[in-house]
Every structure is written in C-alpha cells, then in structure tokens.
Amino acid sequence: MEVSPKRRINGFERPFHPLQVLAWVVFGTDVFIYVVFGLPLVGESGARLAVALFYALSVVFLVVATYRATACDPSDPNIVVPPSAAEDTDSMPFCGVCNVPVFVRSKHCRACSKCVDVFDHHCMWLNNCVGGQNYYAFFVAVSAVSVMIGIILSTWLYLLVDIFLNADDFDLRIQEIGFMKNLPREFFVALLVTMVGINGPLFLLDFQLVVLHIFLASQHLTTYEYIMTKRSQLEDAENEARETESGGQEATERALTKRVRTLPHWMDWIVFSRCGKKMRKQPAKNAVEQIGNPSDTDGSGTDREAETREVVLEAERGSSTAPPPGAAPEASPEAVPEAAPKAAADYSAAGIGSASSSSAPAPGVAGGGGAPP
C-alpha cells in the first residue's frame, strides 16, 4: 500500500527548496555589498541618511513579512479539525488525498501534501503555499523586495554615472573611506556594472509580480483562478475562431472581451512559465464535467488516467480541488486518479491543484514561478 507523504506544516520544514536557499544567499549578499560599498559612497550626508533609512525600513518589512509568510500554515481548517457528523458537508468538495470535505476555494498541493484554504499558488522561494492565511504577508514581502531592489538599483546607477561624470569627486570620496582608498578605480566600475546587471532584471521581474497581484486583487481572483480563467478563455476563443471561417483574430478578441478581464501576455507570462521544465506531449483535449458535490460522482477515475497531462505553476508538483458549481471552465484535463473514499480525483498541477470527489478531471493550466520574495 502506498504511504501518503507527510503533510508539510510550513516553509521552514526540511528539506529546504534550492530556490529558497538561493533567495537567502542572494538577499544576504546584496545587502552586504550595498551596505559596505554602496551607501558609504553616496555624496551628501543628508541624502545618505535618507537612503539608509528607507533602505533599512524595506529590509525590515521584507524580513518580517517573509518570515510570517514562510512560517504560516495555510491549510484548510477542515484537514486540521475534520467537520463533525452534524455539519452539512454535502455541498463541499471532497479531497480524496486528505480524506475530508474542504472549502470550495481550497486546493490540494502535492508539494505540501495538504489542502490550502483560498489557494493562490505554491511559492518555491518560500517553500510554502500561499493561501488566504498568508497572502497578505506574501504581498508585503514581494512589495518590500521591489522597494529594496529599487533603492539598490537607483544607488548603483547614480554611482555609475557619477564615477564617469565626476571622477575627481568620486575618487575623493574613496580616499576618505579607509578600507577603500587602496582599491583601484576599475574595481568600482566592475562592481557597479555587475550590480546593475544583477539587480536590474530582478527589479523588473519583481515589479511585474507586484503589478500582477494588484490586478488580481482588483479582480478578486487568486493566481490559480486567474490562470484557470485565462486558459479557459483562450481555449474558448480559439474554438470560436476555428468555427468562424472568416473571423480569425477578430473572433478571438471578441471572445476574450466577453469574459473576465485579463492582462496581456507580456504582463502575466511569469505565472504561465514552465521554468525550464520539459514540455510533455499533449493528449487530446476533452470537455470538463460539471460536478456539484460528492454525491454526484460515479466512483470512476482510473479510466481517465491516460487523458491526463502535466500543468506547471511555480515549477512545483501539486494537485487541485474541483471548482465550485457553475465555475468549472472547459479546459484540458489534468487529473491523477487516487484510490480514496468517494473516489475523489487528485488533480495534478505543479504547485496548484486540488482534489475533489469528482471523477471528472480538473482543468489544466500552465503556470510558473516569479521573482524571489
């Protein structure tokens, strides 16, 4: 009999994810280099003090928010304390992996081996799922990263311009700092160019992530729901365009405007990225059954295994809970059948996914990870 993996409580449980460790190393190195070589070279003492203050605040917010988002257990409360027999659970999706009814917006994450309440995504940088209980801390952490890297990048760019336009003043400042006076000018040029090259892309990626989550909040959507919605809309638009012989692109655009607002691909590609994972051969797409509650299932699931395909979000393996009645989009199936009470299907979706009592496969959507918080 296959033993279910241990449920991960939070992101500090071992093993740590390699990207989580990388985030700590990059953060520590960036802070050290900036404090030692960046801040002391800012010209005016008043400007230096102001920059140091805002930078320190951004670091404090980042550390506290990241700790809270990582240490939090965003599990669905029903897997911690199962509902009593007196409670009405007929209308709730049933997770065949956790073996309990769960809330409608909960999804089962295979990486964490648990259902997450108001599931947003599995964050590899935190080594934890982001859900209703730690989403705010996650957003503060991502925003603090954007502010922190923005300050760092602005300082490095200022110094890079200053070293060429005001070489004498720059050299004078170097001579006033004891441990720097013997370092050649070429060292600072190389350092500044390197730090701009590293922090520039990081800032763009993280700022894009902040804008994306502001947009999602305005639409009252989680990352998972947004991916599912956009994937469904794109597929519906493609089907409509194929059915309209002369409609083409116009038919696609009309189909998209009829539904939930989405961002252009250059703004949300980060959550659809496969993060270097190899593309698997796609099977034929099938319509997704509408399942209302556990009593609607027929107990079958094993026959659908050949129709499954992998979907990636945050480059983690996860599974997903069936969407609420009336909200299931038509998309390609992504189910990994599980032998569990009520024949619930464990849906696979790298970091996003759920298990429901449905024998129907969950809609599959490609997703990806973002910049480290």
C-alpha positions in Angstrom: 0.0 0.0 0.0 1.4 3.4 -1.0 2.1 5.7 2.0 1.0 9.3 1.6 3.8 11.8 2.1 3.9 13.7 5.4 1.9 16.9 5.4 4.2 20.0 5.3 3.3 22.4 8.1 5.3 25.5 6.8 8.2 26.5 4.7 10.8 26.2 7.4 10.4 22.4 7.4 13.2 20.4 5.8 14.1 19.8 3.1 14.5 23.4 2.1 13.9 24.1 -1.6 17.0 25.0 -3.6 15.4 28.3 -4.7 14.5 29.1 -1.1 18.2 28.8 -0.1 19.2 30.7 -3.2 16.9 33.6 -2.2 18.5 33.8 1.2 22.0 33.8 -0.3 21.2 36.4 -2.9 19.4 38.6 -0.3 22.3 38.4 2.2 24.9 39.1 -0.5 23.0 42.0 -2.0 22.5 43.6 1.4 26.1 43.1 2.4 27.6 44.6 -0.8 25.2 47.5 -0.8 25.9 48.5 2.9 29.7 48.1 2.6 30.3 49.6 -0.9 27.1 51.4 -1.9 25.8 53.6 0.9 29.2 55.0 2.0 29.8 56.4 -1.5 26.5 58.4 -1.6 27.8 62.0 -1.7 25.7 64.2 0.6 25.4 63.1 4.2 21.7 64.1 4.3 21.0 62.1 1.2 23.0 59.2 2.6 20.9 59.2 5.8 17.6 59.3 4.0 18.6 56.5 1.6 19.8 54.4 4.6 16.6 55.0 6.5 14.3 53.9 3.6 16.5 51.0 2.8 16.5 49.8 6.4 12.7 50.0 6.5 12.4 48.0 3.3 14.7 45.3 4.7 12.8 45.1 8.0 9.4 44.8 6.2 10.9 42.2 3.9 12.4 40.0 6.7 9.3 40.2 8.9 6.8 39.6 6.0 8.9 36.7 4.6 9.1 35.1 8.0 5.4 35.3 8.5 4.5 34.0 5.1 7.0 31.1 5.4 6.1 30.2 9.0 2.4 30.2 8.4 0.4 27.0 7.9 -2.2 28.0 5.3 -4.0 24.6 5.5 -7.8 24.3 5.1 -9.1 24.2 8.7 -11.1 21.0 7.9 -7.9 18.9 7.5 -6.8 20.0 10.9 -10.1 19.6 12.6 -12.5 17.5 10.4 -16.1 18.6 10.3 -18.4 16.8 12.7 -21.1 14.5 11.6 -23.7 17.1 12.4 -22.3 19.6 10.0 -23.7 19.8 6.4 -20.8 18.9 4.1 -22.8 17.6 1.1 -22.2 20.7 -0.9 -18.4 20.8 -0.1 -15.8 19.4 -2.4 -14.2 16.2 -1.1 -10.4 15.7 -1.1 -9.6 12.1 -1.6 -6.0 12.7 -0.5 -6.7 14.5 2.8 -9.9 12.3 3.1 -12.1 15.2 4.3 -14.6 17.7 2.8 -12.8 21.0 2.2 -13.9 24.6 1.4 -14.8 25.5 -2.2 -11.7 27.6 -2.9 -9.3 25.1 -1.3 -6.9 23.2 -3.5 -4.7 20.3 -2.7 -1.0 21.0 -3.1 1.0 17.8 -3.8 4.3 19.5 -2.9 2.9 20.3 0.6 0.6 17.2 0.7 -2.3 19.2 2.1 -5.3 21.3 1.0 -4.8 25.0 1.2 -7.6 27.4 2.0 -8.1 30.1 -0.7 -5.2 28.6 -2.6 -3.2 31.1 -4.6 0.0 29.2 -5.6 2.9 27.2 -4.3 5.9 29.5 -3.8 9.2 27.8 -4.2 11.1 30.9 -2.9 9.1 30.5 0.4 9.0 26.7 0.2 5.4 27.1 1.2 1.9 27.5 -0.3 0.4 31.0 -0.4 -3.2 30.9 0.6 -5.8 33.0 2.5 -3.9 33.0 5.7 -0.5 34.2 4.4 -1.4 36.0 1.2 -1.1 39.5 2.8 2.3 38.7 4.2 3.4 37.3 0.8 2.2 40.5 -1.0 4.0 42.7 1.6 7.2 40.7 1.1 7.1 40.9 -2.7 6.4 44.7 -2.4 9.2 45.2 0.0 11.6 43.3 -2.3 10.6 45.7 -5.1 11.3 48.8 -2.9 14.5 47.4 -1.6 15.9 46.4 -5.0 14.6 49.8 -6.4 16.7 51.7 -3.8 19.8 49.5 -4.5 19.4 49.8 -8.3 19.0 53.6 -8.1 22.1 54.0 -5.9 24.2 51.8 -8.2 23.0 53.7 -11.3 23.7 57.1 -9.6 27.3 56.0 -8.6 27.9 54.5 -12.1 27.0 57.9 -13.7 28.9 59.8 -11.0 32.1 57.8 -11.5 32.4 59.0 -15.1 30.9 62.5 -14.9 32.5 63.5 -11.6 35.6 61.3 -11.5 37.6 63.6 -9.2 34.8 63.9 -6.6 34.3 60.2 -6.7 38.0 59.5 -6.2 38.0 61.9 -3.3 35.1 60.1 -1.6 37.0 56.8 -2.0 40.1 58.3 -0.3 38.0 59.4 2.7 36.9 55.8 3.3 39.8 53.9 4.9 39.3 50.4 3.5 38.5 51.7 0.0 41.4 54.1 -0.6 43.8 51.4 -1.9 41.2 49.9 -4.3 41.7 50.8 -8.0 39.0 52.8 -9.8 38.5 49.8 -12.2 37.3 47.7 -9.2 34.4 50.1 -8.6 33.5 50.3 -12.3 33.3 46.5 -12.5 31.4 46.3 -9.2 28.8 48.9 -10.3 28.3 47.3 -13.7 27.9 43.9 -12.1 25.4 45.0 -9.5 23.3 47.0 -12.0 23.3 43.9 -14.3 22.1 41.7 -11.5 19.6 44.0 -9.8 18.1 45.4 -13.0 16.4 42.2 -14.1 15.4 41.3 -10.6 13.7 44.6 -10.1 11.7 44.3 -13.4 10.6 40.7 -12.6 9.6 41.6 -9.0 7.8 44.8 -10.0 5.9 42.9 -12.7 4.8 40.4 -10.0 3.6 43.3 -7.7 1.5 44.8 -10.6 0.1 41.3 -11.4 -1.1 40.8 -7.8 -2.5 44.3 -7.6 -4.5 43.4 -10.7 -5.6 40.1 -9.3 -6.8 41.8 -6.1 -8.8 44.3 -8.1 -10.5 41.3 -9.9 -11.0 39.3 -6.6 -9.1 36.4 -8.1 -6.3 34.2 -6.9 -3.3 33.3 -9.1 -4.7 29.8 -9.6 -8.2 31.1 -10.5 -6.7 33.7 -12.9 -4.6 31.0 -14.7 -7.6 28.7 -15.0 -9.8 31.5 -16.2 -7.4 32.9 -18.8 -6.5 29.4 -20.1 -10.2 28.6 -20.5 -10.9 31.9 -22.2 -8.1 31.5 -24.6 -9.2 28.0 -25.5 -12.8 29.2 -25.9 -11.6 32.0 -28.2 -9.5 29.6 -30.3 -12.5 27.3 -30.7 -14.7 30.2 -31.7 -12.1 31.4 -34.1 -11.9 28.0 -35.7 -15.7 27.8 -36.0 -15.8 31.2 -37.7 -14.1 30.7 -41.1 -13.5 34.4 -41.8 -13.4 35.7 -38.2 -9.8 34.9 -37.3 -8.2 37.3 -34.8 -11.3 39.5 -34.5 -13.3 36.5 -33.3 -10.6 35.7 -30.7 -10.6 39.3 -29.4 -14.4 39.4 -29.2 -14.5 36.2 -27.2 -12.0 37.5 -24.7 -13.8 40.7 -24.2 -17.0 38.9 -23.2 -15.4 37.4 -20.1 -13.2 38.2 -17.1 -10.6 40.9 -17.8 -7.0 39.5 -18.2 -3.6 41.1 -18.7 -1.7 40.9 -21.9 0.8 38.0 -22.1 3.9 40.3 -21.6 2.4 41.2 -18.2 1.4 37.7 -16.9 3.9 35.4 -18.7 5.6 34.9 -15.3 2.8 32.7 -14.0 2.5 30.7 -17.2 6.2 30.0 -17.4 7.3 26.4 -17.2 10.6 27.4 -15.5 12.8 25.2 -17.6 10.6 22.1 -17.3 10.4 19.9 -20.4 7.1 20.1 -22.3 5.2 16.9 -22.4 3.3 15.7 -25.3 -0.2 17.0 -25.1 -3.1 14.5 -25.4 -6.4 15.3 -27.0 -8.4 17.9 -25.0 -11.7 16.8 -23.5 -14.6 18.8 -22.0 -14.6 19.0 -18.3 -17.6 17.6 -16.4 -19.6 19.9 -14.1 -19.6 18.3 -10.6 -21.7 19.9 -7.9 -20.9 17.8 -4.8 -19.6 14.5 -3.7 -22.9 12.7 -4.3 -22.7 13.5 -8.0 -19.7 11.3 -8.6 -19.9 7.9 -10.2 -16.8 6.4 -8.4 -14.8 6.0 -11.6 -11.5 7.7 -12.2 -8.9 5.1 -13.3 -10.1 5.2 -16.9 -9.1 8.8 -17.2 -5.5 8.4 -16.3 -4.5 8.1 -19.9 -6.1 11.5 -20.6 -4.1 13.4 -18.0 -1.3 15.9 -18.7 1.1 17.9 -16.5 0.5 21.6 -15.7 3.1 23.7 -14.0 2.8 26.6 -11.7 5.8 27.8 -9.6 7.7 24.7 -11.1 6.3 22.6 -8.3 4.0 19.5 -8.5 0.7 20.0 -6.9 -2.9 18.9 -7.3 -6.2 20.7 -7.4 -9.7 20.7 -5.9 -12.7 20.8 -8.2 -14.1 24.3 -8.9 -17.4 25.4 -7.3 -20.6 24.5 -9.1 -21.1 26.8 -12.2 -17.5 27.9 -12.3 -15.7 24.9 -14.0 -14.2 26.1 -17.2 -13.7 23.9 -20.2 -10.0 23.1 -20.5 -7.7 20.2 -21.0 -7.9 17.5 -18.2 -5.2 17.3 -15.6 -6.1 14.5 -13.2 -4.2 11.8 -11.4 -6.7 9.3 -10.1 -6.4 8.3 -6.4 -7.9 5.4 -4.6 -9.8 7.2 -1.9 -13.2 7.4 -0.2 -15.9 8.7 -2.6 -13.4 8.0 -5.5 -12.1 11.6 -5.3 -9.6 12.6 -8.0 -6.3 14.1 -7.1 -5.6 16.8 -9.6 -2.0 17.4 -10.6 -0.8 20.9 -11.2 2.7 21.8 -10.2 2.0 23.8 -7.1 -1.6 24.5 -8.0 -4.1 21.9 -7.7 -6.9 20.3 -5.8 -8.6 17.1 -5.1 -12.4 16.7 -5.3 -14.8 13.8 -5.2 -15.4 14.2 -8.9 -14.4 11.6 -11.3 -14.0 14.3 -13.9 -10.5 15.7 -14.5 -9.7 19.2 -13.4 -9.0 21.9 -16.0 -5.3 22.1 -16.7 -3.4 25.3 -16.9 0.3 26.0 -17.3 1.9 28.2 -14.7 5.2 29.3 -13.4 7.1 31.0 -10.6 8.2 34.5 -10.1 10.9 36.6 -8.6 12.0 35.7 -5.1 10.2 37.4 -2.3 
